[in-house]
Amino acid sequence: MAAFNLGDVVQLRESPSTRESASSTRGVVVDVKSAGELVSIKWIVRLTLEGDVTTHHPDELRSLFEWQKWQDSANQAAG
């Protein structure tokens, strides 16, 4: 099971129960509960749920560390 930290950028993993393409989702970890068993995500990009917070089991999520690192370097360059 992946360990997530506050501020991690994540996306949904592909699964039969996911109706949308996982690659079209991006969110930020805003809470980690029950010793990491539940992770709350505030969605930046997710059809009809942008800005909303939903809670997931860590196995449903994938970290986008490389994407986050790229965003951080772009923000530093801009500011």
Buried (B, 14 or more C-beta within 10 A) or exposed (E): EEEBEEEBBBBBBEEEEEEEEBEEBBBBBBEBEEEBEEBBBBBEEBEEBEEEEBEBEBEBBBBBEEEBEEEEEEEEEEE
